[in-house]
């Protein structure tokens, strides 16, 4: 059966982001039963696709935190790349050093 909206870029991004988050934390469940895991995302928040990516990631994190596990929470840290690779590198450095993110998406 062909479902035209299932293959749109936004829906595919949401699907892959959700699967990434679920897969990432399924493995961490054994090592850290309680606590939080920090995830970083570096996107161009002023572009249309950047806004969609941010909303998709927020929905995926919220869905995980509400449905999957009440003792282990995900915290999403979004930084703006501004479409500039140097700003993105600086944001990645800040996420790693200050927020101690365990995963990052670009």
DOFISE-264636 format. One record per residue (C-alpha): residue in one letter; x, y, z. Coordinates in steps of 0.05 Angstrom, whole numbers, plus 32768, in hexadecimal, padded with zeros to 4 digits. Layout:
# DOFISE-264636
vexza:east:north:up
a:X:Y:Z
...
# end
This chain:
# DOFISE-264636
vexza:east:north:up
x:8000:8000:8000
x:801B:8045:7FED
x:8016:807A:8022
x:802E:80BC:8003
x:8038:80E3:8044
x:8061:80AD:8065
x:809C:80BC:8037
x:809E:8107:803E
x:80E1:8121:8057
x:80C3:813B:8097
x:80A1:80F9:80A8
x:80E0:80D2:8098
x:810A:8100:80C3
x:80D9:80F8:80FD
x:80D9:80AC:80F4
x:8125:80A7:80F2
x:812E:80D7:812D
x:80FD:80AF:8156
x:811F:806D:8145
x:8163:808B:8154
x:814D:80A2:8199
x:812B:8061:81AA
x:8167:8038:8192
x:8199:8064:81B6
x:8177:805F:81F9
x:8163:8016:81F5
x:81AE:8006:81FB
x:81B7:8039:8234
x:817E:801A:825C
x:81AB:7FE4:8277
x:81E3:8013:828D
x:81B9:804C:82A8
x:8175:803A:82C4
x:8169:807F:82E3
x:817E:80C4:82CD
x:8182:80ED:828E
x:81A5:80E9:824C
x:81B8:8128:8227
x:81B1:812B:81DB
x:81CA:8165:81B2
x:81AF:817D:816F
x:81D0:81B0:8143
x:81A1:81CC:810E
x:8192:820C:80E9
x:8155:821F:8112
x:8143:825A:80E5
x:8138:822F:80A7
x:80F7:820B:8098
x:8116:81C6:809B
x:813B:81DA:80DB
x:80FA:81ED:80FD
x:80DB:81AB:80E7
x:8117:8184:8100
x:8114:81A7:8144
x:80CA:8199:814C
x:80D4:8150:8137
x:810C:8145:8169
x:80E4:8166:81A1
x:80A8:813A:8192
x:80D4:80FB:8191
x:80F4:810D:81D3
x:80B2:811E:81F2
x:8093:80DD:81DA
x:80CD:80B5:81F7
x:80CB:80D9:8239
x:807F:80D1:823F
x:8077:808A:8227
x:80B5:8060:822B
x:80D7:806C:826D
x:80C5:8093:82AB
x:8108:808B:82CE
x:8137:809E:8295
x:812B:80E0:8271
x:8148:80FD:8231
x:815C:8146:822F
x:8162:8166:81EB
x:8193:81A0:81E2
x:8188:81C5:819F
x:81BC:81F5:8185
x:81B8:8222:8147
x:81EC:8218:8111
x:81D5:8255:80EC
x:81E9:8230:80AC
x:8232:823D:80BF
x:8261:8201:80C8
x:828D:8226:80F9
x:8251:8239:8124
x:823A:81F0:8121
x:827F:81D8:8138
x:827E:820A:8171
x:8239:81F3:8185
x:8250:81AA:8184
x:828B:81BB:81B0
x:825D:81DF:81E1
x:822C:81A5:81E3
x:8263:8172:81F0
x:8289:819A:8225
x:8252:81C0:824A
x:8213:8195:8241
x:8239:8153:823E
x:820C:8138:8207
x:8211:80ED:81FA
x:81F7:80F2:81B3
x:81F3:8129:8180
x:81CE:8132:813F
x:81DE:8162:8106
# end
